[in-house]
């Protein structure tokens, strides 16, 4: 009898954990340069981080949970930006698997993420669908 694949074993509702991210000036400036963010005055004058600064952590959280995952191709994403993220603060990103399905022979995993500040206030919500390749 064959063993279940990682995809088959993923329970809907699986907690992907919490990741802490410090929004220090160096981290923010590195991301601003990498994504070529054009609203530089928001960083320099208002001390806000780019709104999607934490999105690159979401696949890292999935790879940490799914040890046999070779690739996760981003198929769809939706982001809701609720409050600005301030430079000098810390945010916490929480994730969970909310759905999974097979379509045209491909395994899809749907995850939801929230970025919260140090007081627990939600700053951003994301819902992302990726193709799960083992």
Phi and psi in degrees as GROMACS dihedral restraints (atoms count N, CA, C in turn):
[ dihedral_restraints ]
;  ai    aj    ak    al  type     phi  dphi    fc
    3     4     5     6     1   -82.4    20    10
    4     5     6     7     1   151.5    20    10
    6     7     8     9     1   -79.1    20    10
    7     8     9    10     1   149.3    20    10
    9    10    11    12     1   -64.8    20    10
   10    11    12    13     1   143.8    20    10
   12    13    14    15     1   -73.2    20    10
   13    14    15    16     1   164.0    20    10
   15    16    17    18     1   -56.1    20    10
   16    17    18    19     1   -42.7    20    10
   18    19    20    21     1   -59.5    20    10
   19    20    21    22     1   -47.3    20    10
   21    22    23    24     1   -62.8    20    10
   22    23    24    25     1   -30.8    20    10
   24    25    26    27     1   -84.5    20    10
   25    26    27    28     1    -9.0    20    10
   27    28    29    30     1   -70.9    20    10
   28    29    30    31     1   118.8    20    10
   30    31    32    33     1   -85.0    20    10
   31    32    33    34     1   136.5    20    10
   33    34    35    36     1   -63.6    20    10
   34    35    36    37     1   133.5    20    10
   36    37    38    39     1   100.4    20    10
   37    38    39    40     1    -3.5    20    10
   39    40    41    42     1   -58.3    20    10
   40    41    42    43     1   127.7    20    10
   42    43    44    45     1   -78.6    20    10
   43    44    45    46     1   122.8    20    10
   45    46    47    48     1   -87.6    20    10
   46    47    48    49     1     1.5    20    10
   48    49    50    51     1    92.2    20    10
   49    50    51    52     1  -173.3    20    10
   51    52    53    54     1  -126.4    20    10
   52    53    54    55     1   134.7    20    10
   54    55    56    57     1  -118.4    20    10
   55    56    57    58     1   134.0    20    10
   57    58    59    60     1   -94.5    20    10
   58    59    60    61     1   139.5    20    10
   60    61    62    63     1  -137.0    20    10
   61    62    63    64     1   121.0    20    10
   63    64    65    66     1   -86.8    20    10
   64    65    66    67     1   128.6    20    10
   66    67    68    69     1   -96.0    20    10
   67    68    69    70     1    58.5    20    10
   69    70    71    72     1   -76.5    20    10
   70    71    72    73     1   166.0    20    10
   72    73    74    75     1   -59.5    20    10
   73    74    75    76     1   -38.5    20    10
   75    76    77    78     1   -63.9    20    10
   76    77    78    79     1   -47.7    20    10
   78    79    80    81     1   -60.3    20    10
   79    80    81    82     1   -46.4    20    10
   81    82    83    84     1   -64.1    20    10
   82    83    84    85     1   -46.7    20    10
   84    85    86    87     1   -62.5    20    10
   85    86    87    88     1   -38.1    20    10
   87    88    89    90     1   -61.7    20    10
   88    89    90    91     1   -44.7    20    10
   90    91    92    93     1   -68.0    20    10
   91    92    93    94     1   -41.1    20    10
   93    94    95    96     1   -58.6    20    10
   94    95    96    97     1   -44.6    20    10
   96    97    98    99     1   -65.9    20    10
   97    98    99   100     1   -41.5    20    10
   99   100   101   102     1   -64.6    20    10
  100   101   102   103     1   -42.6    20    10
  102   103   104   105     1   -92.8    20    10
  103   104   105   106     1     1.4    20    10
  105   106   107   108     1    53.1    20    10
  106   107   108   109     1    48.8    20    10
  108   109   110   111     1   -69.0    20    10
  109   110   111   112     1   128.2    20    10
  111   112   113   114     1   -90.8    20    10
  112   113   114   115     1   -12.4    20    10
  114   115   116   117     1   -90.8    20    10
  115   116   117   118     1    53.2    20    10
  117   118   119   120     1   -57.4    20    10
  118   119   120   121     1   -30.5    20    10
  120   121   122   123     1   -63.5    20    10
  121   122   123   124     1   -27.2    20    10
  123   124   125   126     1   -65.5    20    10
  124   125   126   127     1   -34.4    20    10
  126   127   128   129     1   -75.6    20    10
  127   128   129   130     1   -51.9    20    10
  129   130   131   132     1   -71.6    20    10
  130   131   132   133     1   -40.5    20    10
  132   133   134   135     1   -97.4    20    10
  133   134   135   136     1   -41.6    20    10
  135   136   137   138     1   -98.6    20    10
  136   137   138   139     1   -11.9    20    10
  138   139   140   141     1    62.1    20    10
  139   140   141   142     1    39.7    20    10
  141   142   143   144     1  -100.4    20    10
  142   143   144   145     1   142.2    20    10
  144   145   146   147     1   -83.1    20    10
  145   146   147   148     1   155.6    20    10
  147   148   149   150     1   -55.8    20    10
  148   149   150   151     1   141.1    20    10
  150   151   152   153     1   -57.6    20    10
  151   152   153   154     1   -34.3    20    10
  153   154   155   156     1  -100.2    20    10
  154   155   156   157     1    26.6    20    10
  156   157   158   159     1   -61.2    20    10
  157   158   159   160     1   -25.4    20    10
  159   160   161   162     1   -95.7    20    10
  160   161   162   163     1    -6.3    20    10
  162   163   164   165     1   -60.4    20    10
  163   164   165   166     1   -33.2    20    10
  165   166   167   168     1   -66.4    20    10
  166   167   168   169     1   -12.3    20    10
  168   169   170   171     1   -81.0    20    10
  169   170   171   172     1   -21.0    20    10
  171   172   173   174     1   -60.0    20    10
  172   173   174   175     1   -49.0    20    10
  174   175   176   177     1   -63.8    20    10
  175   176   177   178     1   -32.5    20    10
  177   178   179   180     1   -61.8    20    10
  178   179   180   181     1   -37.5    20    10
  180   181   182   183     1   -67.0    20    10
  181   182   183   184     1   -37.7    20    10
  183   184   185   186     1   -68.1    20    10
  184   185   186   187     1   -45.3    20    10
  186   187   188   189     1   -62.2    20    10
  187   188   189   190     1   -32.7    20    10
  189   190   191   192     1   -66.8    20    10
  190   191   192   193     1   -31.6    20    10
  192   193   194   195     1   -84.3    20    10
  193   194   195   196     1   -35.8    20    10
  195   196   197   198     1  -108.4    20    10
  196   197   198   199     1    93.8    20    10
  198   199   200   201     1   -67.1    20    10
  199   200   201   202     1   -25.1    20    10
  201   202   203   204     1   -94.7    20    10
  202   203   204   205     1     5.6    20    10
  204   205   206   207     1   -72.1    20    10
  205   206   207   208     1   119.6    20    10
  207   208   209   210     1   -91.1    20    10
  208   209   210   211     1   -35.4    20    10
  210   211   212   213     1  -154.4    20    10
  211   212   213   214     1   150.9    20    10
  213   214   215   216     1  -133.6    20    10
  214   215   216   217     1   101.5    20    10
  216   217   218   219     1   -83.4    20    10
  217   218   219   220     1   125.8    20    10
  219   220   221   222     1   -70.7    20    10
  220   221   222   223     1   114.8    20    10
  222   223   224   225     1   -98.3    20    10
  223   224   225   226     1   -33.7    20    10
  225   226   227   228     1  -163.6    20    10
  226   227   228   229     1   144.8    20    10
  228   229   230   231     1  -149.4    20    10
  229   230   231   232     1   147.7    20    10
  231   232   233   234     1  -133.4    20    10
  232   233   234   235     1   134.1    20    10
  234   235   236   237     1  -129.9    20    10
  235   236   237   238     1   138.8    20    10
  237   238   239   240     1  -121.4    20    10
  238   239   240   241     1   114.6    20    10
  240   241   242   243     1   -97.2    20    10
  241   242   243   244     1   113.3    20    10
  243   244   245   246     1   -99.0    20    10
  244   245   246   247     1   -39.2    20    10
  246   247   248   249     1  -144.5    20    10
  247   248   249   250     1   152.2    20    10
  249   250   251   252     1   -69.3    20    10
  250   251   252   253     1   150.8    20    10
  252   253   254   255     1   -99.5    20    10
  253   254   255   256     1   124.3    20    10
  255   256   257   258     1   -91.9    20    10
  256   257   258   259     1   137.3    20    10
  258   259   260   261     1   -63.9    20    10
  259   260   261   262     1   137.8    20    10
  261   262   263   264     1    96.4    20    10
  262   263   264   265     1    -4.4    20    10
  264   265   266   267     1  -101.6    20    10
  265   266   267   268     1   176.1    20    10
  267   268   269   270     1  -118.8    20    10
  268   269   270   271     1   140.1    20    10
  270   271   272   273     1  -121.8    20    10
  271   272   273   274     1   159.6    20    10
  273   274   275   276     1  -126.4    20    10
  274   275   276   277     1   127.8    20    10
  276   277   278   279     1  -106.7    20    10
  277   278   279   280     1   123.1    20    10
  279   280   281   282     1  -113.2    20    10
  280   281   282   283     1   140.5    20    10
  282   283   284   285     1  -137.1    20    10
  283   284   285   286     1   155.9    20    10
  285   286   287   288     1  -155.1    20    10
  286   287   288   289     1   154.3    20    10
  288   289   290   291     1   -84.4    20    10
  289   290   291   292     1   126.6    20    10
  291   292   293   294     1  -112.2    20    10
  292   293   294   295     1   -13.0    20    10
  294   295   296   297     1  -166.5    20    10
  295   296   297   298     1   160.5    20    10
  297   298   299   300     1  -154.6    20    10
  298   299   300   301     1   148.7    20    10
  300   301   302   303     1  -161.5    20    10
  301   302   303   304     1   164.2    20    10
  303   304   305   306     1  -112.5    20    10
  304   305   306   307     1   130.3    20    10
  306   307   308   309     1  -139.2    20    10
  307   308   309   310     1   127.3    20    10
  309   310   311   312     1    50.0    20    10
  310   311   312   313     1    39.5    20    10
  312   313   314   315     1    78.6    20    10
  313   314   315   316     1     6.3    20    10
  315   316   317   318     1  -111.0    20    10
  316   317   318   319     1   144.6    20    10
  318   319   320   321     1   -91.6    20    10
  319   320   321   322     1   122.3    20    10
  321   322   323   324     1  -111.9    20    10
  322   323   324   325     1   139.0    20    10
  324   325   326   327     1  -123.4    20    10
  325   326   327   328     1   130.0    20    10
  327   328   329   330     1  -108.3    20    10
  328   329   330   331     1   125.0    20    10
  330   331   332   333     1  -123.6    20    10
  331   332   333   334     1   149.8    20    10
  333   334   335   336     1  -119.5    20    10
  334   335   336   337     1   142.4    20    10
  336   337   338   339     1  -131.9    20    10
  337   338   339   340     1   148.1    20    10
  339   340   341   342     1  -130.3    20    10
  340   341   342   343     1   137.1    20    10
  342   343   344   345     1  -107.1    20    10
  343   344   345   346     1   124.6    20    10
  345   346   347   348     1  -121.0    20    10
  346   347   348   349     1   154.5    20    10
  348   349   350   351     1   -86.6    20    10
  349   350   351   352     1  -172.4    20    10
  351   352   353   354     1   -66.7    20    10
  352   353   354   355     1   -19.2    20    10
  354   355   356   357     1   -93.2    20    10
  355   356   357   358     1    -4.1    20    10
  357   358   359   360     1    92.9    20    10
  358   359   360   361     1     2.4    20    10
  360   361   362   363     1   -73.5    20    10
  361   362   363   364     1   132.4    20    10
  363   364   365   366     1   -74.1    20    10
  364   365   366   367     1   125.7    20    10
  366   367   368   369     1  -101.1    20    10
  367   368   369   370     1   -33.1    20    10
  369   370   371   372     1  -154.4    20    10
  370   371   372   373     1   145.0    20    10
  372   373   374   375     1  -125.5    20    10
  373   374   375   376     1   142.6    20    10
  375   376   377   378     1  -135.2    20    10
  376   377   378   379     1   147.3    20    10
  378   379   380   381     1  -130.1    20    10
  379   380   381   382     1   119.7    20    10
  381   382   383   384     1  -129.4    20    10
  382   383   384   385     1   136.1    20    10
  384   385   386   387     1  -112.3    20    10
  385   386   387   388     1   129.7    20    10
  387   388   389   390     1  -132.9    20    10
  388   389   390   391     1   153.2    20    10
  390   391   392   393     1   -86.4    20    10
  391   392   393   394     1   124.5    20    10
  393   394   395   396     1   -93.4    20    10
  394   395   396   397     1   113.2    20    10
  396   397   398   399     1  -116.3    20    10
  397   398   399   400     1   118.6    20    10
